Amino acid sequence: MNNSINNRKTVLITGASSGIGESFAKVFAEKGFDTLLIARRKERLEKLAQELTAAHGNVNLTLALDLNETDAIQKVASFLKKRRLHVDALVNNAGYALPKPFMVGSWDEHKAMINLLITVPTALCHLVAEGMKEHGQGWIINVSSIAAFAPEFPGSLYNAAKSYVLHMTEALDLELRPFNINCMSLCPGLTSSEFHETMGVKEFLSYIPKWRWMESDIVAKEGYEGVMRGEHLLINGKVNRALVNAFKFMPNKIKYLMGKKQIIL
């Protein structure tokens, strides 16, 4: 498929087989984009692609790939080159949190999480940004989290990684905005998806009331609308925005004590 010939726009979405990534695929397809869906679970990807094509008549390609493979970015690049495929929009959504303190988890476990949350999205931005510049248009959504603003959790590197995504995205937006490329950091809070179940903390978070959770479809819809408006940062939901504002003005000593007591707001 050569979308430079048929004038259709294509979005590349990582972590597309479930949760926020799947919801982004539905939103972009509904808006007329073709999609390239990347995740590890081939059957889930193919099922989603078929559903999107049946619903919207667009083209939906899939690439079953573990982005923590050492040559994962090269495989994505080869896939795009082979199909002469230009990426108009990128959604870096793939990720997870390691539910172990720093000294409990092995270095290989920590390294894999850091790679997926930091190196992979940065590399994919670098991979597609030049083509966006040449075409004079592009949209990049990097999924961060309100965790980027929150108190630390003992031994967890997740907040630090999401803080990197937040700042990296802003830096890219400052560079690429003059070329009509909008880069936005999306910061959801608690979202109903498989994320917490995969982490093994779903039961631990069960005490949090339902009104604190957002649906992934709403998160993705707000994300799409935000990047199309030209936002460089979007925090999903009024409650989450209030929390982030509170964190910004909270003395570091108080944040440290909250982290020490493992208080989740």
Protein Blocks (a to p, Z undefined) as FASTA:
>chain_A
ZZklnopacdddehklgcjllmmmmmmmmnopacddddfblmlmmmmmmmmmmmnopacd
dddddfkbfklmmmmmmmmmmnopacfbdcdfbdcddfbdfklpcfklmmmmmmmmmmmm
mmmmmmmmmmmmmnopacddddddfklmmccdehiaklmmmmmmmmmmmmmmmmmmmnop
acddddddddddfklmmnopmmmmmmpcfklpccfklmmmmmmmmmmnopabdcehjklm
mmmmmmmmpcfklmmmmmmnopaZZ
